[in-house]
Amino acid sequence: MTSAVQPVYWLGNDTLRVSAALFLENRRRLCQGLKVKDGLVPKSVVLLQGGEQSQRYCTDTDVVFRQESFFHWAFGVTEADCFGAIDVDTGKSILFVPKLPESYATWMGEIFPREHFKEKYAVDEVQYTCDIADVLSKLKPSVLLTLRGQNTDSGSICREASFEGISGFQVNNTLLHPVIVECRLVKTDMELEVLRYTNRISSDAHKMVMKNVTPGKKEYEMESLFQHYCYSKGGMRHTSYTCICGTGNNSSVLHYGHAGAPNNKTIEDGDMCLFDMGGEYYCYSSDITCSFPANGKFTADQKAIYEAVLKSSRAVMAALKPGVKWTDMHRLADRVHLEELVKIGILHGNVEDMLKVHLGSVFMPHGLGHLLGIDVHDVGGYPEGVERVDEPGLRSLRMGRLVEERMVLTVEPGIYFIDHLLDKALADPAQSCFINNEVLARFRGFGGVRIEDDIAVTANGMELLTCVPRTVEEIEAFMADSGKTFSPAASAEKA
C-alpha cells in the first residue's frame, strides 16, 4: 500500500500513535535482505503464521492474547489466528484472517469485512485463512519461505507456518530465519520511537513505585502499582515479563517473582528493594531495574554496594559504541565490581588474579545485558558463527556479537550476596584466598543491587532511553520529597 496517510495504532489519551508505516518498512527491509541472500530464487513468497488464541488448561477461559513476535514485526496485527504472505519480488502483502461464524457476533462482537483489515493494517490484500491454499496457488510461487530456527535464549524452535494443503507447495524453511532475525536486530527510527515511549512510561511507573514504597507493605503491592500506572497512563495491557519485586534477601534472587516466590514478602525497614519491571506497548518492550532502600535512606553498606554497581554501569555506557565486543563490556563490569569490592574490604589481593579464577561471577552470575525489542530478550544474540564463551558469568551472557548501531540493549550490572555461591567460593581455595570472610559476613542477607537501563546504540556512542533517579543523592532526594504522589508532568517540568 503506497498511500501517504497510513492508519495508526492508538489507544487514546496521551498514548503513542504508531503508524502502520512501521510494519510496511519492516516488510520492505525483509524483502531487501532476502534478495541478496544466496539460494533465493525468483517468485519466492514469505509465509508467516500468527499466534493462536489459547485457553487456560482444559477450561474455556481465554488467556489474554499477545501476538507472536515475528508476525507482529512484519504485520502489526493484534488479532489471533492469522497468516501473512509477502511476495519477495514485489513486496506485495496478503493478510489472511479467520472467517468467523455467525455466532461470533453474539458472543464476541462485530464481524468485520475483509476491507476493514486492509485499511487497518495497510496491507495490499486480505483473504480468509480457509482460502489460503487457493490464494497462494494463484500466486504460483516457486517456493514458500517458512520460519524455522532456534531462539538462542530459550533454546526453543520458533513455530513454522503450516496449513492444510501446504504439501502441494515447494517449501524452504532455512533461508528466512537468519534474515528476519538480522532485520529485527537493527531498529528503524519508527521502532526506536516506540521503544523510547515504553521506556518513558515504565520509568515514570518506577518513580510512582519509589514514591509509594514503605515498610509494612507487600512486594506485590508495588507490582500492582507499576502495572496500574503502565496500563492507565500508557495503554500497556502487558508487562514485558513477570515483574520482579525483591526486597531484603529476596533482592538476591535473580528471577524472583515466579510462582514459587510470588512477590509476597512484607517489606521491612532497612530492606534494599530491587524492582525489575517493564511495560510493553504494541508488543514493544522495556526492561528497567531500580534498586533503593525501602525507607528512602541508604546505610553506609548499601551506599557502598550501590555506588559500586553504578560505577560499573557508567563505565560500560562510556565505552559503548559500534564495534566493541559485548563480551568485553561484561568483563569491564566484572573488573569494576572487583575493584570496588576490594575498596569495601570484602575482597583483598590482585584484581587480575581474581579475574583469572572468575571471582566476578560469584557476585554477578548473570550476563551484563541483552538485546531488547519486540521480545524482552530479543533475537539475534548468537548468529551462526558466534559461540558462547564457556566461562562462569559469560556463559549466561545473552549476546556474544559485536555491538552495532541501532541495536537496543540493556545494561544491567549487579552485585548480589547469594549464599550458595558464596559458600561454594569459600570452599574453593582458588577463590577463597581473595575473600575477607569477616567483612563478607556483614553482607549475608543483604540481598543484591542491580541497575538496569535500556540504551540505543548510536553512530558514536549510545542514547539512554531510561530516565529514573540513579545516584544515591538523587534517589534519597526523590524519595524524601514531600508527599507520596508522583506527577509525570511535574517531573517533565523539573527536567
ChimeraX attribute file (.defattr): number of C-alpha atoms within 10 A of each C-alpha:
attribute: neighborCount
match mode: 1-to-1
recipient: residues
	/A:1	16
	/A:2	10
	/A:3	8
	/A:4	7
	/A:5	10
	/A:6	17
	/A:7	16
	/A:8	16
	/A:9	17
	/A:10	14
	/A:11	15
	/A:12	10
	/A:13	10
	/A:14	10
	/A:15	17
	/A:16	19
	/A:17	14
	/A:18	21
	/A:19	18
	/A:20	22
	/A:21	22
	/A:22	19
	/A:23	22
	/A:24	23
	/A:25	14
	/A:26	20
	/A:27	24
	/A:28	17
	/A:29	19
	/A:30	23
	/A:31	23
	/A:32	16
	/A:33	17
	/A:34	22
	/A:35	16
	/A:36	10
	/A:37	14
	/A:38	8
	/A:39	9
	/A:40	16
	/A:41	15
	/A:42	13
	/A:43	16
	/A:44	25
	/A:45	27
	/A:46	28
	/A:47	23
	/A:48	26
	/A:49	23
	/A:50	26
	/A:51	22
	/A:52	14
	/A:53	14
	/A:54	14
	/A:55	13
	/A:56	10
	/A:57	9
	/A:58	6
	/A:59	8
	/A:60	9
	/A:61	10
	/A:62	11
	/A:63	11
	/A:64	11
	/A:65	15
	/A:66	18
	/A:67	21
	/A:68	22
	/A:69	21
	/A:70	23
	/A:71	19
	/A:72	21
	/A:73	23
	/A:74	24
	/A:75	27
	/A:76	25
	/A:77	24
	/A:78	19
	/A:79	15
	/A:80	18
	/A:81	15
	/A:82	20
	/A:83	25
	/A:84	24
	/A:85	24
	/A:86	25
	/A:87	20
	/A:88	24
	/A:89	15
	/A:90	12
	/A:91	20
	/A:92	16
	/A:93	23
	/A:94	22
	/A:95	25
	/A:96	24
	/A:97	23
	/A:98	16
	/A:99	15
	/A:100	11
	/A:101	9
	/A:102	10
	/A:103	10
	/A:104	11
	/A:105	12
	/A:106	10
	/A:107	8
	/A:108	8
	/A:109	9
	/A:110	10
	/A:111	15
	/A:112	11
	/A:113	11
	/A:114	18
	/A:115	11
	/A:116	12
	/A:117	18
	/A:118	17
	/A:119	16
	/A:120	16
	/A:121	24
	/A:122	26
	/A:123	21
	/A:124	15
	/A:125	17
	/A:126	21
	/A:127	20
	/A:128	16
	/A:129	18
	/A:130	14
	/A:131	14
	/A:132	21
	/A:133	16
	/A:134	10
	/A:135	15
	/A:136	17
	/A:137	12
	/A:138	8
	/A:139	12
	/A:140	12
	/A:141	19
	/A:142	14
	/A:143	19
	/A:144	24
	/A:145	26
	/A:146	23
	/A:147	23
	/A:148	18
	/A:149	19
	/A:150	14
	/A:151	17
	/A:152	17
	/A:153	17
	/A:154	8
	/A:155	9
	/A:156	10
	/A:157	12
	/A:158	15
	/A:159	17
	/A:160	15
	/A:161	19
	/A:162	13
	/A:163	12
	/A:164	10
	/A:165	11
	/A:166	14
	/A:167	10
	/A:168	9
	/A:169	15
	/A:170	12
	/A:171	18
	/A:172	16
	/A:173	16
	/A:174	13
	/A:175	19
	/A:176	22
	/A:177	18
	/A:178	20
	/A:179	19
	/A:180	23
	/A:181	19
	/A:182	16
	/A:183	20
	/A:184	24
	/A:185	21
	/A:186	18
	/A:187	21
	/A:188	16
	/A:189	11
	/A:190	15
	/A:191	21
	/A:192	19
	/A:193	14
	/A:194	22
	/A:195	26
	/A:196	21
	/A:197	23
	/A:198	28
	/A:199	27
	/A:200	20
	/A:201	27
	/A:202	31
	/A:203	29
	/A:204	23
	/A:205	27
	/A:206	29
	/A:207	24
	/A:208	20
	/A:209	24
	/A:210	29
	/A:211	19
	/A:212	19
	/A:213	22
	/A:214	18
	/A:215	16
	/A:216	12
	/A:217	15
	/A:218	18
	/A:219	23
	/A:220	20
	/A:221	17
	/A:222	23
	/A:223	21
	/A:224	13
	/A:225	16
	/A:226	26
	/A:227	23
	/A:228	16
	/A:229	20
	/A:230	26
	/A:231	19
	/A:232	12
	/A:233	17
	/A:234	25
	/A:235	23
	/A:236	26
	/A:237	18
	/A:238	20
	/A:239	23
	/A:240	22
	/A:241	17
	/A:242	17
	/A:243	25
	/A:244	27
	/A:245	28
	/A:246	31
	/A:247	31
	/A:248	22
	/A:249	20
	/A:250	25
	/A:251	28
	/A:252	26
	/A:253	19
	/A:254	19
	/A:255	15
	/A:256	22
	/A:257	21
	/A:258	11
	/A:259	8
	/A:260	7
	/A:261	14
	/A:262	16
	/A:263	22
	/A:264	15
	/A:265	17
	/A:266	16
	/A:267	22
	/A:268	18
	/A:269	14
	/A:270	18
	/A:271	24
	/A:272	30
	/A:273	30
	/A:274	29
	/A:275	29
	/A:276	26
	/A:277	25
	/A:278	29
	/A:279	32
	/A:280	30
	/A:281	27
	/A:282	23
	/A:283	26
	/A:284	25
	/A:285	28
	/A:286	34
	/A:287	30
	/A:288	24
	/A:289	24
	/A:290	24
	/A:291	23
	/A:292	28
	/A:293	27
	/A:294	24
	/A:295	20
	/A:296	22
	/A:297	19
	/A:298	20
	/A:299	11
	/A:300	9
	/A:301	13
	/A:302	22
	/A:303	17
	/A:304	17
	/A:305	23
	/A:306	24
	/A:307	18
	/A:308	24
	/A:309	24
	/A:310	25
	/A:311	18
	/A:312	25
	/A:313	25
	/A:314	14
	/A:315	15
	/A:316	23
	/A:317	19
	/A:318	11
	/A:319	14
	/A:320	21
	/A:321	20
	/A:322	18
	/A:323	11
	/A:324	14
	/A:325	17
	/A:326	23
	/A:327	21
	/A:328	15
	/A:329	22
	/A:330	23
	/A:331	20
	/A:332	17
	/A:333	27
	/A:334	27
	/A:335	19
	/A:336	21
	/A:337	27
	/A:338	24
	/A:339	18
	/A:340	19
	/A:341	21
	/A:342	18
	/A:343	13
	/A:344	16
	/A:345	14
	/A:346	19
	/A:347	23
	/A:348	17
	/A:349	12
	/A:350	12
	/A:351	20
	/A:352	12
	/A:353	13
	/A:354	21
	/A:355	16
	/A:356	11
	/A:357	13
	/A:358	20
	/A:359	25
	/A:360	23
	/A:361	19
	/A:362	22
	/A:363	22
	/A:364	25
	/A:365	22
	/A:366	20
	/A:367	24
	/A:368	29
	/A:369	22
	/A:370	24
	/A:371	23
	/A:372	26
	/A:373	28
	/A:374	24
	/A:375	18
	/A:376	21
	/A:377	24
	/A:378	23
	/A:379	28
	/A:380	25
	/A:381	25
	/A:382	16
	/A:383	15
	/A:384	8
	/A:385	6
	/A:386	12
	/A:387	13
	/A:388	16
	/A:389	13
	/A:390	9
	/A:391	12
	/A:392	18
	/A:393	22
	/A:394	22
	/A:395	17
	/A:396	17
	/A:397	22
	/A:398	24
	/A:399	30
	/A:400	21
	/A:401	19
	/A:402	15
	/A:403	20
	/A:404	19
	/A:405	18
	/A:406	21
	/A:407	21
	/A:408	27
	/A:409	25
	/A:410	24
	/A:411	28
	/A:412	26
	/A:413	27
	/A:414	29
	/A:415	25
	/A:416	26
	/A:417	23
	/A:418	24
	/A:419	15
	/A:420	10
	/A:421	15
	/A:422	20
	/A:423	12
	/A:424	12
	/A:425	18
	/A:426	17
	/A:427	12
	/A:428	11
	/A:429	9
	/A:430	15
	/A:431	20
	/A:432	17
	/A:433	16
	/A:434	20
	/A:435	20
	/A:436	15
	/A:437	16
	/A:438	10
	/A:439	13
	/A:440	15
	/A:441	12
	/A:442	11
	/A:443	18
	/A:444	14
	/A:445	17
	/A:446	23
	/A:447	24
	/A:448	29
	/A:449	30
	/A:450	29
	/A:451	24
	/A:452	24
	/A:453	25
	/A:454	26
	/A:455	25
	/A:456	23
	/A:457	22
	/A:458	16
	/A:459	10
	/A:460	10
	/A:461	15
	/A:462	22
	/A:463	15
	/A:464	15
	/A:465	21
	/A:466	25
	/A:467	17
	/A:468	22
	/A:469	19
	/A:470	16
	/A:471	14
	/A:472	20
	/A:473	12
	/A:474	12
	/A:475	22
	/A:476	18
	/A:477	14
	/A:478	17
	/A:479	23
	/A:480	14
	/A:481	12
	/A:482	9
	/A:483	9
	/A:484	13
	/A:485	12
	/A:486	18
	/A:487	10
	/A:488	16
	/A:489	9
	/A:490	9
	/A:491	11
	/A:492	8
	/A:493	7
	/A:494	7
	/A:495	6
